[in-house]
Every structure is written in structure tokens, then in C-alpha cells.
Amino acid sequence: MTEKSLIFGILLFLKLQVCCCFYNQHTLPDIENAHFIEECVRVHNRFRSNVDPPASNMKRMSWDHDLAKTALGWANMCQFNHNPDLRSPGKAHPNFTVVGENIWTGSIWYFNVTSALTNWYNEVQYYNYATQHCKHVCGHYTQMVWAKTYKVGCAVHYCPVVQGFGGSDAAHFICDYGPGGNYRTWPYKSGVTCSECYGEPCVDRLCGEVWVKKPYCDTYCIIVLVLRTSSFLITFSTVFFLKQHYPRMYMYK
């Protein structure tokens, strides 16, 4: 192999590795994607566990499928503003009266979950915890680290155009939070880490058990399970009946 061929091969390999990291409109993860769910939860909890000053009452976040469905439904609208139903009891979530929301919109070629969440968290540079003063935009950061919020559901949708956003071919990424935060108070209590967990275990400076994704079955899934079970029972009963009443019956091919 010549030196030029070797260099070309290396460059081609690196190009393929880089390209494979990019999303397009057909490869964006859905709300059932295990890696997408794990990354959303893990990165949120990593930021929450490292707040400064340390938090005494920071809850661990876990995934909520209903919040993810709400986020996806609103992301599909391709609008760069907040869902108007977030503070309408029962509309955004069956249990949470108030739901919080963060939105990231940018070129689909540059989207990845960790970068989007990091952009929100980096608003910490504009926030003064002692005075609660924000000198720019801080709402995404404060919602991410709102101590009493313990559920999150995120979704990303491809939008050729997003109303209110100047670019095109966008990844419209939304995370919804329950219960929602961003009231006129501190996002969390500062103090000795986990000193206000009130009986919950303290793991990685967060209050609550480590979350493990549980299997989810929606209405369609339940219908399929019921039909499959019913079909099996009917088939078994039919075969049993025939063998009992027609023992000499055979089938030939």
C-alpha cells in the first residue's frame, strides 16, 4: 500500500466516523430509544449533583413517558415558544398540575442531547444564587436544577422550518419537567449535601434511588397483548375440545 493510499484510507475512515455522529431527519431518536432516554436522564442528574453551592435537597430525576409524549406532541408543532397547556391542570400531564419546559432549536447537523443540555446549564454563569439575580437568561438552568422536580421527559423532532426561529432543517428538542419549577425563590436549598433527603437514600449527592428504565406499555401495546393472549387461549381450547371429542381426527398435507 502506498503512502498516499494509506493517508486517503485514514481520512476516509475519520470522515465516516464524524459523519456517523450526525443526525438527519430520518435518524433522530424517538421517545422509546433507550440510549436517548438514558442520556437525557444521566446528563440532567450529573448537572444537578454538581451545583454550586451544594444542594441539601436536590432530588434525583427519572424518566416519565407521559412528559415525553407531551414534549413530542408540542415539538411536532414546530413553534419556538412554550406549550400553552403547561399550567393547565390535566392537559400537559395526568398527575402534575404544573409542568416545566425547556426548548433548544438548532441545525439538525449539530444536535446532540448532551450539547443541548449543556447549553441550558451554562446559563449558570448569569445567575447569582445569593441574590437570585439573573443578568441575562437563566430560566433553562434554574428549571434543570429545580430541587423539587424529579421527573423529566424529552423529545426531538425534525422541522424544515420552526416558527419564530431563523434557521431551517432544525432539530427541535424539548424537555418537560414535573412538577414544574421557576417560581420566585431559590431553585434549591444550599447546605450539606443530602441533609434534607428526609429518609430517601443519598446517591451521588442526590436524594432518591438510582433510576432503572421500566418496560412501558401504551394502549396499543395493551390491546396487542390482550388479543395475543385471547388468541392463544381460544386456540388451546379449540385443540383440547377437538382432541377430547374427535380423538381419531388427523390432518394431512
Phi, psi and omega per residue, in radians:
M1 nan 2.265 -3.138
T2 -1.311 2.874 -3.139
E3 -1.099 -0.681 3.139
K4 -1.122 -0.717 3.132
S5 -1.124 -0.688 3.133
L6 -1.114 -0.796 3.132
I7 -1.092 -0.757 3.129
F8 -1.067 -0.729 3.135
G9 -1.103 -0.735 3.123
I10 -1.114 -0.783 -3.140
L11 -1.109 -0.700 3.119
L12 -1.126 -0.734 3.120
F13 -1.074 -0.796 3.138
L14 -1.118 -0.670 3.125
K15 -1.108 -0.744 3.127
L16 -1.132 -0.662 3.128
Q17 -1.125 -0.726 3.141
V18 -1.179 -0.787 -3.103
C19 -1.087 -0.615 -3.096
C20 -1.192 -0.260 3.129
C21 -1.467 -0.213 -3.092
F22 -1.547 2.575 3.025
Y23 -1.663 2.753 2.885
N24 -2.292 -3.104 -3.016
Q25 -1.116 -0.303 -3.119
H26 -1.711 -0.199 -3.038
T27 -1.992 0.014 3.086
L28 -1.036 2.410 -3.094
P29 -1.212 2.596 3.064
D30 -1.690 3.108 -3.026
I31 -1.342 0.003 3.048
E32 -1.776 -0.093 -3.080
N33 -1.199 2.071 -3.027
A34 -1.092 -0.712 -3.132
H35 -1.175 -0.726 3.112
F36 -1.051 -0.816 3.138
I37 -1.077 -0.835 -3.113
E38 -1.058 -0.737 -3.117
E39 -1.172 -0.753 3.121
C40 -1.019 -0.820 -3.101
V41 -1.222 -0.804 -3.072
R42 -1.084 -0.794 -3.082
V43 -1.209 -0.699 3.052
H44 -0.992 -0.858 -3.091
N45 -1.178 -0.571 3.093
R46 -1.101 -0.788 3.114
F47 -1.155 -0.714 -3.114
R48 -1.128 -0.604 -3.094
S49 -1.355 -0.204 -3.074
N50 -2.027 0.411 3.138
V51 -1.134 2.685 3.127
D52 -2.343 2.076 0.077
P53 -1.199 2.793 -3.127
P54 -1.044 2.662 -3.111
A55 -1.751 2.460 3.091
S56 -1.626 -0.253 -3.001
N57 -2.373 0.461 -3.063
M58 -1.342 2.058 3.129
K59 -1.400 2.613 3.039
R60 -1.365 2.383 3.109
M61 -1.536 2.597 2.999
S62 -2.409 2.887 -3.034
W63 -1.331 2.506 3.070
D64 -2.279 2.051 -3.054
H65 -1.175 -0.617 3.131
D66 -1.151 -0.673 3.066
L67 -1.131 -0.691 3.120
A68 -1.116 -0.691 3.107
K69 -1.140 -0.683 3.092
T70 -1.133 -0.746 3.116
A71 -1.075 -0.743 3.140
L72 -1.160 -0.752 3.133
G73 -1.019 -0.702 -3.141
W74 -1.354 -0.624 3.098
A75 -1.057 -0.619 3.137
N76 -1.104 -0.335 3.132
M77 -1.349 -0.282 3.086
C78 0.972 0.860 3.096
Q79 -2.142 2.318 -3.130
F80 -1.558 1.059 3.005
N81 -2.713 2.997 -2.998
H82 -1.437 2.629 3.074
N83 -1.029 2.134 -3.092
P84 -1.215 -0.184 -3.093
D85 -1.644 0.088 -3.032
L86 -1.057 -0.589 -3.090
R87 -1.898 0.338 3.064
S88 -1.781 1.920 -3.071
P89 -0.891 2.242 3.074
G90 1.520 -0.214 -3.088
K91 -1.545 -0.731 -3.117
A92 -1.561 -0.427 -3.108
H93 -2.780 2.504 -3.103
P94 -1.196 -0.377 -3.069
N95 -2.015 -0.674 -3.093
F96 -1.444 2.178 3.130
T97 -1.180 -0.702 -3.139
V98 -2.154 2.343 3.133
V99 -2.088 2.382 3.063
G100 -1.625 2.867 -3.081
E101 -2.686 2.379 2.976
N102 -2.116 2.510 -3.117
I103 -2.251 2.322 2.995
W104 -2.195 2.270 3.101
T105 -2.325 2.277 3.131
G106 -2.888 -3.127 -3.139
S107 -1.016 2.370 -3.127
I108 -1.060 -0.461 -3.091
W109 -1.253 -0.353 -3.085
Y110 -1.890 0.040 -3.071
F111 -1.340 2.332 2.778
N112 -2.670 2.660 -2.985
V113 -1.021 -0.869 -3.064
T114 -1.066 -0.732 3.134
S115 -1.122 -0.737 3.133
A116 -1.099 -0.795 3.136
L117 -1.157 -0.621 3.104
T118 -1.139 -0.672 3.086
N119 -1.029 -0.728 3.103
W120 -1.146 -0.815 -3.074
Y121 -1.140 -0.558 -3.091
N122 -1.129 -0.172 3.030
E123 -1.131 -0.167 3.094
V124 -0.981 -0.486 -3.125
Q125 -1.142 -0.327 -3.139
Y126 -1.736 -0.051 -3.017
Y127 -1.887 2.264 3.066
N128 -1.806 1.930 -3.070
Y129 -1.102 -0.727 -3.045
A130 -1.078 -0.697 -3.064
T131 -1.798 -0.147 -3.033
Q132 1.080 0.373 -3.100
H133 -1.569 2.389 3.086
C134 -2.080 2.198 -3.097
K135 -1.715 0.101 3.059
H136 -2.660 -2.010 3.053
V137 -1.996 2.232 -3.083
C138 -2.316 -0.126 -2.992
G139 -1.087 -0.564 3.103
H140 -1.175 -0.760 3.118
Y141 -1.083 -0.865 -3.060
T142 -1.129 -0.586 3.074
Q143 -1.194 -0.683 3.130
M144 -1.060 -0.606 -3.058
V145 -1.902 0.344 3.099
W146 -1.194 2.046 -2.947
A147 -1.041 -0.676 -3.042
K148 -1.430 -0.173 3.067
T149 -1.347 2.196 -3.099
Y150 -2.277 0.023 3.094
K151 -2.219 2.497 3.107
V152 -2.474 2.542 3.039
G153 -2.523 2.220 -3.052
C154 -2.157 2.793 3.100
A155 -2.703 2.643 3.059
V156 -2.293 2.443 -3.078
H157 -2.383 2.469 3.064
Y158 -1.403 2.256 3.098
C159 -2.223 2.105 3.051
P160 -0.989 -0.688 3.082
V161 -2.485 2.401 3.059
V162 -1.931 2.128 3.133
Q163 -1.077 2.145 -3.117
G164 1.654 -0.012 3.125
F165 -2.135 2.364 -2.992
G166 -1.308 -0.427 -3.048
G167 -1.492 -3.082 3.086
S168 -2.316 3.012 -3.100
D169 0.855 1.078 -2.986
A170 -1.784 2.591 2.869
A171 -1.648 2.076 -3.091
H172 -1.831 1.776 -2.993
F173 -1.876 2.186 -3.086
I174 -2.286 2.379 2.981
C175 -2.103 2.290 3.068
D176 -1.905 2.574 -2.978
Y177 -2.262 2.465 3.094
G178 -2.364 2.388 -0.265
P179 -1.224 2.670 -3.121
G180 -1.152 2.713 3.142
G181 -2.067 -2.467 3.112
N182 1.122 0.759 2.963
Y183 -1.552 3.026 -3.084
R184 -1.403 1.177 3.082
T185 -2.774 -3.093 3.127
W186 -1.229 2.526 -3.140
P187 -1.182 -0.446 3.108
Y188 -2.708 2.901 3.096
K189 -1.586 2.257 3.082
S190 -1.442 2.611 3.139
G191 2.738 -2.869 3.132
V192 -1.130 2.235 -3.088
T193 -0.892 2.226 3.069
C194 1.164 0.223 -3.112
S195 -1.248 -0.212 3.109
E196 -2.149 0.754 3.079
C197 -1.451 -0.275 3.056
Y198 0.874 1.021 3.054
G199 1.604 -0.287 3.089
E200 -1.346 2.591 3.102
P201 -1.173 2.632 3.086
C202 -1.852 2.021 3.129
V203 -2.286 2.173 3.140
D204 0.953 0.719 3.072
R205 1.176 0.344 3.112
L206 -2.182 2.580 3.128
C207 -1.522 2.121 3.079
G208 2.224 2.769 3.139
E209 -1.177 2.641 3.017
V210 -1.143 2.283 -3.047
W211 -1.423 2.361 3.017
V212 -2.132 2.217 -3.105
K213 -1.064 2.221 3.097
K214 -1.723 2.595 3.099
P215 -1.014 2.422 3.128
Y216 -2.027 2.406 3.132
C217 -2.270 1.957 3.138
D218 -1.475 -2.996 -3.077
T219 -1.043 -0.761 3.137
Y220 -1.077 -0.771 3.129
C221 -1.053 -0.758 -3.138
I222 -1.096 -0.757 3.130
I223 -1.048 -0.775 3.137
V224 -1.081 -0.768 3.130
L225 -1.077 -0.749 3.140
V226 -1.118 -0.784 -3.128
L227 -1.132 -0.707 3.135
R228 -1.139 -0.765 3.127
T229 -1.100 -0.763 3.131
S230 -1.094 -0.746 3.139
S231 -1.084 -0.726 3.120
F232 -1.090 -0.792 -3.120
L233 -1.126 -0.720 3.127
I234 -1.124 -0.772 3.136
T235 -1.089 -0.802 -3.141
F236 -1.074 -0.782 -3.126
S237 -1.108 -0.698 -3.139
T238 -1.122 -0.809 3.139
V239 -1.091 -0.754 3.139
F240 -1.078 -0.759 3.131
F241 -1.078 -0.805 -3.108
L242 -1.131 -0.690 -3.133
K243 -1.200 -0.560 3.139
Q244 -1.307 -0.671 -3.027
H245 -1.742 -0.368 3.140
Y246 -2.327 1.181 -3.046
P247 -1.152 -0.345 -3.089
R248 -1.711 0.155 -3.111
M249 -1.399 2.328 3.132
Y250 -2.206 2.835 3.043
M251 -2.134 2.352 3.141
Y252 -2.111 2.640 3.088
K253 -1.925 nan nan
